[in-house]
Amino acid sequence: MRTALACAGVIMGLLGSSAAVAETTLRIGLQDDPDQLDPVRSRTFVGRIVFASLCDKLIDITPDLKFVPQLALSWQTGSDGKTLTFKLRPGAVYQDDTPIDAASVKANLERAMTLPDSNRKSELSSVASVDAPDAQTVVLHLKHPDAGLLSQLSDRAGMMMSPASFDKNPGAKPVCSGPYQFKERVQNDRIVLDKFPKYWDAADYHFDRVIFTPMPDSTIRLNNLRSGGLNIAERIAPSDVPAVKSDPKLALMAVTGLGFQAISINMGNGKRADNPLAKDKRVRQALDLVIDRDAINQVVGGGMFQPAHQPFPPASFAYDKSMEHAGSNVQKARELLKAAGYQRVKFELSYGNNTTMEQTMEMIQAMGAEAGFDISLRPMEFAALQAALAKGDFEVGQTGWSGRVDPGGNIDPYIRCKGSLNDGKYCDAQVDQWLADAQLTADEGQRKALYAKVLEKMREERPEIYLYYLPWIFGVQKAVHGFVPYPDGLIRLKGVTLSGS
């Protein structure tokens, strides 16, 4: 009730703001509150939604997953695969009016590669050095060919911030390169961006202000969309899809995503890794076997949460159908626990406190009890969950990934020994080598064979337990025109208009 009242108060306050700007303000409802607004340090998907309006990248993707220019007009890979050269867009400036030139791009990439708490390090691990031979040319010298590097540079690793802001708390007051500039943030309440008039493509962005409002409760998010307090709401709950479809003022827009929802086992990150799940793979295998993804799909997902047992979505060339299976196997799970020396196993499951995750984790809790798992649930504010995962303050924790065009982007950060999102600290030298080898070649057949070896090892070890592939389900007022959902789930506002604006 307190959450509902707080969110309602936020929306009423926003609606009560100056009518002079109301018609040129777009309001977007988010499932979670982002963590810090620094692309190098960010971990959250909702942060990426905000960055899509705040921070340009070197390159972007199309709805059919092709790479297209953004801050870079062109790029070329050297004949040996060990250089990647970008030609930058002339005349583009950061939101402090400083030029987006090669020196600033070099500074951004080097910061992402070297900052102690950077979450982009593993994404750029193949980069040995960066040169800026002239103002419009950036050359990345690679340690080895990297088939997935362009994919990484089409996301946070390729986002550009003004170097002048690096030592001015950019996570709280970002100075970026996108069509909208940071105005203010009230934690768990709103993030406000204003149009940047000197943006290189400003004519294609039609709102004076964009307001992002975190609303973890899906019912509150839907009610605000229906009442006009929101223009776009991301991740409509499957149970709310009929309500959106039946509302004449709303449109439902859904797209199959590239990512997954999973839970991660803490296997070596601090004191909380001292538990049966961390110590014995048979316990992890038992937990995996007791989870009925089909039931989660039907009960929570309304048939839209396609069951997953791997990080690669069906659209990926690396997808391995042999990894998938139906239902659960409670008897086999009990046998595995008994073989490991346990009748009952207790553990705590941490997750973000939104409606969908609450329902999912309650189902896992009930399923686990059948086989011998006594699961206590730990709901957390989403940003707090991210901090706890990074610190190792969890036994089993919700983890999810919005997905990348290249399969390496869906597995490397989570499974490599030094992966930037490997919160459980799983580490296997042979797996690291297979993943490294998969980056060295562009041949899809060779890469698929290497990823198949990794998947088989993960089926045995189960450091991550995958639940379902993520669909992106948007509710949009019919007064919004030109919005296109993308498989990465981001909200791109180029060409989007609002009736009457």
C-alpha positions in Angstrom: 0.0 0.0 0.0 2.8 2.4 0.8 4.4 1.7 -2.6 1.1 2.2 -4.3 0.5 5.5 -2.6 4.1 6.7 -3.3 3.9 5.9 -7.0 0.5 7.5 -7.2 1.9 10.6 -5.6 4.7 10.7 -8.0 2.4 10.5 -11.0 0.0 13.1 -9.6 2.9 15.4 -8.9 4.2 15.0 -12.5 0.7 15.5 -13.9 0.4 18.6 -11.8 3.5 20.2 -13.3 3.3 23.1 -15.8 0.7 22.6 -18.5 3.0 24.6 -20.8 5.3 21.6 -21.1 2.9 18.8 -20.5 2.1 18.2 -24.2 5.8 17.9 -25.1 6.7 15.6 -22.2 6.9 11.8 -22.6 6.4 9.7 -19.5 7.8 6.1 -19.4 7.1 3.6 -16.6 10.0 1.3 -15.7 9.7 -2.0 -13.8 12.8 -1.2 -11.7 14.8 1.7 -10.5 18.2 1.9 -12.4 21.5 1.8 -10.6 24.0 4.5 -11.2 23.8 6.3 -14.6 27.4 5.7 -15.6 27.6 3.3 -18.5 31.0 1.9 -17.4 29.7 1.0 -13.9 26.0 0.2 -14.7 24.6 -3.3 -14.3 20.9 -2.9 -14.8 18.7 -3.4 -17.8 16.5 -0.4 -16.9 19.6 1.7 -16.8 20.2 0.8 -20.5 16.6 2.0 -21.3 17.6 5.4 -19.9 20.9 5.4 -21.6 19.2 4.9 -25.0 18.0 8.5 -24.6 20.9 9.9 -22.6 24.1 8.4 -24.1 24.9 7.7 -27.8 27.1 4.7 -28.7 29.6 4.3 -31.5 27.1 2.1 -33.4 23.5 1.0 -32.9 21.4 -1.9 -34.1 18.3 -2.1 -36.2 15.1 -4.0 -35.3 16.5 -6.9 -37.4 19.8 -6.8 -35.5 22.0 -5.2 -38.2 24.7 -2.7 -37.1 24.2 0.9 -38.1 26.1 4.2 -37.6 25.5 6.3 -34.6 28.6 8.3 -33.4 30.7 6.4 -35.8 29.8 6.8 -39.5 31.8 3.8 -40.6 34.1 1.0 -39.3 36.6 -1.4 -40.8 38.3 -4.5 -39.6 41.9 -5.1 -40.6 42.8 -8.0 -42.8 44.4 -9.9 -39.8 41.3 -9.2 -37.7 43.5 -7.4 -35.1 42.5 -3.8 -35.8 39.1 -2.1 -35.8 39.0 1.5 -37.2 36.2 3.9 -36.7 35.5 7.1 -38.6 33.6 9.5 -36.3 30.6 11.7 -37.1 31.9 15.3 -37.6 30.3 18.1 -35.6 28.8 16.0 -32.8 29.2 17.4 -29.3 28.7 16.2 -25.7 26.1 17.8 -23.5 28.7 20.2 -22.1 29.4 21.4 -25.7 32.8 19.8 -25.9 33.5 17.9 -29.2 33.0 14.2 -29.6 36.4 13.6 -31.2 38.8 10.7 -31.3 40.7 11.8 -28.2 37.5 11.7 -26.2 36.5 8.3 -27.5 39.9 7.0 -26.7 39.5 8.3 -23.1 36.1 6.7 -22.8 37.3 3.3 -24.0 40.4 3.4 -21.8 38.3 4.3 -18.8 36.0 1.4 -19.4 39.1 -0.9 -19.7 40.9 0.3 -16.6 38.5 1.7 -14.0 38.8 -0.6 -11.0 35.0 -1.0 -10.7 34.3 -1.1 -14.4 31.7 -3.6 -15.5 32.8 -3.3 -19.1 36.3 -4.7 -18.6 35.5 -8.2 -19.8 33.5 -6.9 -22.7 36.6 -5.0 -23.9 39.2 -7.6 -22.8 40.3 -8.2 -26.4 41.4 -4.6 -26.8 45.1 -4.1 -26.3 45.2 -0.3 -26.9 43.4 2.6 -28.5 44.9 5.2 -30.8 43.5 8.5 -32.1 45.6 9.3 -35.2 43.4 12.3 -36.1 40.3 14.0 -34.7 37.8 11.8 -36.6 39.7 8.4 -36.5 39.8 5.9 -33.7 41.8 2.7 -34.0 41.4 -0.3 -31.7 44.4 -2.6 -31.6 43.3 -6.1 -30.5 45.2 -8.8 -28.7 43.4 -11.3 -31.0 40.5 -11.2 -33.4 37.2 -10.8 -31.6 34.0 -11.7 -33.4 31.8 -10.2 -30.7 33.4 -6.8 -30.2 31.1 -4.9 -32.5 28.2 -6.2 -30.6 29.7 -4.9 -27.3 30.4 -1.5 -28.8 26.7 -1.3 -29.8 25.9 -1.2 -26.1 27.3 0.3 -22.9 31.0 -0.5 -23.8 30.5 1.9 -26.8 28.6 4.7 -25.0 30.4 8.0 -24.8 30.4 10.5 -21.9 32.2 13.8 -21.7 35.7 13.1 -20.3 35.4 16.4 -18.4 32.8 14.7 -16.3 34.8 11.6 -15.3 35.9 13.1 -12.0 32.6 14.8 -11.2 30.5 11.8 -10.0 29.1 10.9 -13.5 26.9 8.1 -12.0 24.8 10.8 -10.2 25.2 13.6 -12.7 26.0 12.1 -16.2 27.2 14.4 -19.0 26.6 12.2 -22.0 26.2 12.3 -25.8 22.6 11.5 -26.6 19.5 13.4 -27.6 18.4 14.1 -24.1 20.5 15.5 -21.2 20.3 14.8 -17.5 18.1 17.2 -15.5 17.4 15.5 -12.1 17.0 12.3 -10.3 15.0 11.4 -7.2 15.9 7.8 -6.2 13.0 5.3 -6.6 10.9 8.2 -7.8 11.9 9.7 -11.2 14.7 10.4 -13.7 14.1 13.5 -15.7 15.9 14.2 -19.0 15.6 17.4 -21.1 16.1 17.7 -24.9 19.7 18.6 -25.8 19.2 21.2 -28.6 22.8 20.8 -30.0 22.4 17.0 -30.6 23.5 16.1 -34.1 20.1 14.6 -34.9 17.9 16.9 -32.7 15.3 17.4 -35.4 14.2 13.7 -35.1 13.5 13.9 -31.4 10.2 15.6 -30.6 9.9 15.9 -26.8 11.1 18.7 -24.6 11.3 16.4 -21.7 11.3 12.6 -20.9 10.5 11.4 -17.5 11.3 7.8 -16.4 9.3 6.6 -13.3 10.2 3.3 -11.6 7.0 1.3 -10.7 7.9 -2.3 -9.6 4.2 -3.1 -9.1 2.9 -4.1 -12.5 -0.7 -3.2 -11.6 0.3 0.3 -10.7 2.2 0.6 -13.9 -0.8 -0.6 -15.9 -3.2 1.7 -14.0 -1.1 4.7 -14.7 -0.8 3.8 -18.4 -4.6 3.5 -18.6 -5.2 6.8 -16.8 -2.8 8.7 -18.9 -0.1 9.1 -16.2 2.3 7.1 -18.5 2.6 7.2 -22.2 4.7 4.0 -22.4 5.1 1.2 -19.9 7.8 -1.5 -20.3 7.4 -5.1 -19.3 3.7 -5.3 -19.1 2.9 -8.4 -16.9 1.5 -11.3 -19.0 -1.6 -11.3 -16.8 -2.2 -7.7 -17.8 -2.0 -8.3 -21.5 -5.8 -8.8 -21.9 -6.5 -5.6 -20.2 -4.2 -3.7 -22.5 -5.6 -5.4 -25.6 -9.2 -4.5 -24.5 -8.5 -0.8 -23.8 -9.3 1.3 -26.9 -6.8 3.9 -25.8 -3.9 1.5 -25.6 -1.8 -0.7 -27.9 0.1 -3.8 -27.0 3.6 -4.1 -28.6 5.6 -7.2 -28.0 8.8 -8.6 -29.4 10.9 -11.7 -28.7 14.0 -10.8 -26.8 17.6 -11.9 -26.9 18.1 -12.4 -23.2 17.1 -14.6 -20.3 16.0 -14.7 -16.7 18.1 -16.9 -14.4 19.3 -17.5 -10.8 23.0 -17.5 -10.0 24.7 -19.7 -7.4 27.3 -18.0 -5.1 30.1 -20.5 -5.5 33.1 -18.4 -4.3 32.2 -14.8 -3.5 32.7 -14.2 0.2 31.4 -15.9 3.3 28.0 -16.6 1.9 29.5 -19.1 -0.6 29.8 -21.5 2.4 26.7 -23.5 1.7 25.8 -26.9 0.2 24.9 -25.5 -3.2 28.4 -24.0 -3.5 30.1 -27.2 -2.4 28.4 -29.9 -4.4 27.3 -29.8 -8.0 24.8 -32.6 -7.3 22.9 -30.1 -5.1 22.8 -27.6 -7.9 21.7 -30.2 -10.3 18.9 -31.2 -8.0 17.7 -27.6 -7.8 17.8 -27.3 -11.5 15.7 -30.5 -11.9 13.0 -29.5 -9.5 12.2 -26.2 -11.3 9.3 -26.7 -13.7 9.8 -24.0 -16.3 6.6 -25.0 -18.2 4.6 -24.2 -15.0 6.3 -20.9 -14.6 5.5 -20.1 -18.2 1.8 -20.9 -17.8 1.2 -19.5 -14.3 3.4 -16.4 -14.3 4.1 -15.9 -18.0 0.7 -16.5 -19.5 2.4 -18.6 -22.1 4.9 -15.9 -23.0 7.9 -17.0 -20.9 9.5 -19.6 -23.1 11.4 -22.1 -20.9 15.2 -21.8 -21.0 18.0 -24.1 -20.0 20.8 -22.1 -21.6 21.9 -18.4 -22.2 21.4 -18.5 -26.0 17.9 -17.7 -27.3 16.4 -19.8 -30.1 17.2 -17.1 -32.7 21.0 -17.5 -32.0 23.2 -19.7 -34.1 24.7 -20.9 -30.8 21.3 -22.2 -29.5 21.5 -25.9 -28.7 18.1 -27.6 -28.7 19.5 -30.7 -26.9 19.9 -28.6 -23.7 16.1 -28.2 -23.4 13.7 -30.5 -21.6 10.1 -30.4 -20.4 8.8 -30.3 -16.9 10.7 -31.3 -13.7 12.1 -34.5 -12.2 11.4 -34.3 -8.4 12.4 -38.0 -7.8 15.8 -37.5 -9.5 16.3 -34.3 -7.5 15.7 -36.2 -4.2 18.1 -38.9 -5.3 20.8 -36.4 -6.0 20.4 -34.7 -2.7 20.6 -38.1 -0.9 23.7 -39.0 -2.8 25.3 -35.7 -1.7 24.4 -36.5 1.9 21.4 -34.2 2.4 17.8 -34.8 3.3 17.0 -31.1 3.4 19.0 -28.1 2.1 18.3 -24.6 3.3 19.2 -21.5 1.3 18.2 -17.9 0.8 17.0 -16.7 -2.6 17.5 -12.9 -3.3 15.5 -11.2 -6.0 14.2 -7.8 -7.1 10.8 -7.0 -5.6 8.7 -6.6 -8.7 5.4 -8.4 -9.2 6.7 -10.9 -11.8 9.8 -11.9 -9.8 7.8 -12.3 -6.7 5.5 -14.8 -8.4 8.3 -16.6 -10.0 10.4 -17.0 -6.9 7.3 -18.1 -4.8 6.8 -20.9 -7.4 10.5 -21.9 -7.1 10.1 -21.9 -3.4 7.1 -24.3 -3.5 8.7 -26.5 -6.2 12.0 -26.8 -4.2 10.1 -27.9 -1.1 8.9 -31.0 -2.9 12.5 -32.3 -3.3 14.0 -31.2 0.0 14.9 -27.5 -0.4 13.9 -25.1 2.3 14.0 -21.8 0.5 13.7 -18.4 2.3 12.8 -15.5 0.1 14.6 -12.2 0.2 12.9 -9.5 -1.9 15.0 -6.4 -2.4 14.9 -3.0 -4.1 16.5 -3.7 -7.5 19.4 -1.4 -7.1 20.1 -2.9 -3.7 20.0 -6.4 -5.2 22.6 -5.4 -7.8 24.9 -4.1 -5.0 24.4 -7.3 -3.0 25.2 -9.5 -5.9 28.4 -7.6 -6.7 29.5 -7.9 -3.0 28.7 -11.6 -2.7 26.0 -10.9 -0.2 23.8 -13.7 -1.5 23.5 -17.5 -1.6 21.3 -17.7 -4.7 20.3 -14.6 -6.5 18.1 -13.5 -9.4 20.1 -12.6 -12.4 18.9 -11.6 -15.8 20.3 -10.4 -19.1 18.6 -8.4 -21.8 20.7 -10.1 -24.4 23.2 -9.2 -27.1 23.4 -9.8 -30.8 26.5 -11.9 -30.5 26.2 -15.1 -28.3 29.5 -14.2 -26.6 27.7 -11.2 -25.0 25.2 -13.6 -23.4 27.7 -15.9 -21.7 31.1 -14.3 -21.3 30.3 -11.7 -18.6 28.6 -14.4 -16.4 30.8 -17.5 -16.8 34.3 -16.4 -17.5 36.5 -16.4 -14.4 37.0 -12.6 -14.5 33.6 -11.9 -16.1 32.3 -8.5 -15.0 28.9 -10.0 -14.0 30.2 -13.3 -12.7 28.8 -12.6 -9.2 29.0 -16.2 -8.0 32.7 -16.4 -9.0 32.4 -19.7 -10.9 35.8 -20.3 -12.6 36.9 -23.1 -14.9 40.1 -22.7 -17.0 38.9 -25.0 -19.8 35.6 -23.1 -20.1 37.6 -19.8 -20.3 39.7 -21.3 -23.1 36.6 -22.5 -25.1 35.0 -19.0 -24.7 38.3 -17.3 -25.7 38.6 -19.6 -28.8 35.0 -18.8 -29.8 36.0 -15.1 -30.0 38.9 -15.8 -32.3 37.0 -17.0 -35.3 34.1 -15.6 -37.3 33.1 -19.1 -38.5 29.7 -19.8 -37.0 30.1 -23.6 -37.2 33.4 -23.5 -35.3 31.9 -21.1 -32.7 28.8 -23.2 -32.3 30.9 -26.3 -31.6 32.9 -24.5 -28.9 29.8 -23.1 -27.3 28.3 -26.6 -27.3 31.2 -27.7 -25.1 30.6 -24.9 -22.7 26.9 -25.7 -22.5 27.7 -29.3 -21.7 30.1 -28.3 -18.9 27.5 -25.9 -17.5 24.8 -28.6 -17.6 27.1 -30.6 -15.3 28.3 -27.7 -13.0 25.1 -25.5 -13.0 26.7 -22.2 -11.8 23.7 -20.5 -13.4 20.1 -22.0 -13.6 18.2 -20.5 -16.5 14.5 -20.1 -16.2 13.0 -18.5 -19.3 13.7 -16.3 -22.3 12.7 -12.7 -21.9 9.9 -11.3 -24.1 9.6 -7.5 -24.2 6.0 -6.5 -23.8 5.2 -2.8 -24.0 1.9 -1.0 -23.3 1.7 2.2 -25.3 -1.0 4.9 -25.5 -2.4 5.1 -29.0 -1.6 8.8 -28.9 2.1 7.7 -29.2 3.2 7.3 -32.8 6.3 5.9 -34.4 7.4 3.7 -31.4 9.1 0.4 -32.6 10.0 -2.4 -30.1 13.5 -3.8 -30.5 14.7 -7.3 -29.6 17.1 -5.7 -27.1 14.2 -4.3 -25.2 15.4 -0.7 -25.3 13.1 2.3 -25.9 14.4 4.4 -28.8 12.7 7.7 -29.2 13.9 8.7 -32.7 10.9 9.7 -34.7 8.4 9.1 -31.9 5.7 11.7 -31.5 2.7 12.2 -29.3 -0.7 13.4 -30.7 -1.1 17.1 -30.0 2.6 17.7 -29.4 
